[in-house]
């Protein structure tokens, strides 16, 4: 089961997911009943793409996953 929580005060995103079910998949980030972004995971379970679809709710830049910055070579 996957869940995403966006905190409007700190503009932070918390993502909880089952790596086996989400690897290689894109999940939607919901905020106030609207989809405001998407996150895509690599085969190793790291975030490889985080996209904001709503300019009003900017997602944080420089996402760190397991202490390392996710990049295009982590596919």
C-alpha positions as CSV (number, residue, x, y, z in Angstrom):
1,X,0.0,0.0,0.0
2,X,1.4,3.4,-1.0
3,X,0.6,6.7,0.6
4,X,1.9,10.2,0.1
5,X,1.5,13.1,2.5
6,X,2.3,16.7,1.5
7,X,2.6,19.1,4.5
8,X,1.4,22.6,3.4
9,X,3.3,24.3,6.3
10,X,6.8,22.9,5.6
11,X,6.1,22.0,1.9
12,X,7.6,18.6,2.6
13,X,6.5,15.3,1.1
14,X,6.5,12.0,3.0
15,X,6.2,8.9,0.8
16,X,5.5,5.5,2.2
17,X,5.4,2.6,-0.2
18,X,6.0,-1.1,-0.6
19,X,9.1,-1.2,-2.9
20,X,8.1,-4.5,-4.5
21,X,4.9,-3.0,-5.7
22,X,6.2,0.4,-6.8
23,X,9.5,-0.3,-8.4
24,X,9.5,1.0,-12.0
25,X,6.1,2.6,-11.4
26,X,4.9,6.2,-11.2
27,X,2.5,7.2,-8.3
28,X,0.5,10.3,-8.1
29,X,0.9,12.9,-5.3
30,X,-2.4,14.1,-4.0
31,X,-3.0,17.4,-2.1
32,X,-6.4,18.6,-1.1
33,X,-8.1,16.1,-3.4
34,X,-6.1,17.2,-6.5
35,X,-3.2,15.5,-8.1
36,X,-0.3,17.9,-7.8
37,X,2.7,15.8,-8.9
38,X,4.1,12.4,-9.7
39,X,7.0,10.4,-8.4
40,X,8.7,7.6,-10.3
41,X,10.9,4.8,-8.7
42,X,13.8,3.0,-10.2
43,X,14.2,-0.8,-10.1
44,X,16.4,-0.4,-7.0
45,X,13.6,1.5,-5.3
46,X,15.2,5.0,-5.5
47,X,13.3,8.1,-6.7
48,X,14.4,8.9,-10.2
49,X,11.8,11.5,-11.1
50,X,9.7,13.9,-9.1
51,X,7.4,16.2,-11.1
52,X,5.3,19.0,-9.9
53,X,2.0,19.4,-11.9
54,X,0.7,22.3,-9.9
55,X,2.8,25.5,-9.7
56,X,1.0,26.6,-6.6
57,X,2.4,23.7,-4.6
58,X,6.1,23.5,-5.5
59,X,7.7,20.2,-4.5
60,X,11.2,20.4,-2.9
61,X,14.2,20.3,-5.1
62,X,17.3,18.1,-4.6
63,X,15.3,15.1,-3.3
64,X,17.6,12.8,-1.4
65,X,16.8,9.1,-1.2
66,X,18.7,6.8,1.1
67,X,21.3,9.6,1.6
68,X,22.1,9.9,-2.1
69,X,20.7,12.2,-4.7
70,X,18.6,10.4,-7.3
71,X,19.8,10.9,-10.8
72,X,19.1,9.8,-14.4
73,X,21.7,7.0,-14.3
74,X,19.7,5.2,-11.5
75,X,17.3,3.6,-13.9
